[in-house]
Amino acid sequence: MSVAAAFSGMRSVSPMVFRAGCPDCRGRFELTASALRLAIGATSKTTFYSFTCPDCGSSVRKPAGERIVELLTGGGVRTLRLHSTL
């Protein structure tokens, strides 16, 4: 069976979107995974996600708890693991 034949019956998949808000302009919007970045640090204070507000252009950085990390990584958000040096 060819690859084309194996996938011929599949439907296209919509990209994952995440709801977000800007603390500066108070805008509410949806962002695709490619618009977000996730940084995972050694502690909860160094684990966060960031994006640029599509309404006002501000750089936004918000804390990411365990559940947010799970949702973002599962949704294909690019992840950076931060390492501390001793």
C-alpha positions in Angstrom: 0.0 0.0 0.0 1.4 3.4 -0.9 1.6 6.3 1.6 -0.9 8.3 -0.4 -3.4 5.4 -0.3 -2.9 5.0 3.5 -3.8 8.6 4.1 -6.5 9.1 1.4 -9.4 8.7 3.8 -8.1 11.1 6.5 -9.6 14.5 7.0 -7.4 17.6 7.6 -6.8 18.5 11.2 -7.4 22.1 12.4 -4.4 23.7 14.1 -4.6 23.8 17.9 -5.5 27.3 19.3 -5.1 28.7 22.8 -7.0 31.5 24.4 -4.9 34.3 25.8 -5.2 37.8 27.1 -2.9 40.8 27.2 -2.5 42.5 30.6 -1.5 45.8 28.9 -4.4 46.4 26.5 -6.8 43.9 28.0 -7.3 42.3 24.6 -8.7 38.7 24.5 -7.8 36.5 21.5 -6.8 33.0 20.3 -3.2 32.1 19.3 -1.9 29.2 17.4 0.9 27.0 18.8 3.4 28.8 16.6 2.7 32.2 18.3 3.6 30.9 21.7 6.9 29.9 23.4 7.2 27.9 26.6 10.3 28.0 28.9 10.6 25.3 31.5 12.9 26.1 34.3 14.0 24.4 37.5 11.3 26.0 39.6 7.8 27.3 39.1 9.2 30.9 39.1 11.3 30.1 36.1 8.7 28.2 34.1 6.6 30.5 31.9 5.1 31.0 28.4 5.3 34.1 26.3 3.8 35.7 23.2 3.4 39.0 21.4 0.0 40.6 21.8 -1.6 40.7 18.3 -3.6 43.8 19.3 -1.0 46.1 20.9 2.3 44.4 20.1 3.4 44.1 23.8 5.6 41.2 24.8 3.7 39.1 27.3 5.2 36.7 29.8 3.0 34.6 32.1 3.7 31.9 34.7 3.0 28.3 33.6 2.0 25.7 36.1 2.0 21.9 35.5 -1.4 21.9 33.8 -0.5 24.8 31.4 2.8 23.0 30.6 0.9 19.8 29.7 -1.6 21.7 27.5 1.0 23.7 25.7 3.5 20.9 25.1 0.6 18.6 24.0 -0.6 21.3 21.6 2.8 21.6 19.8 4.1 24.8 21.4 7.9 25.1 21.0 9.6 24.5 24.3 12.9 25.7 25.7 14.4 23.9 28.8 16.3 26.3 31.0 19.3 24.8 32.8 21.0 26.4 35.8 24.7 26.4 36.2 26.3 25.6 39.6 
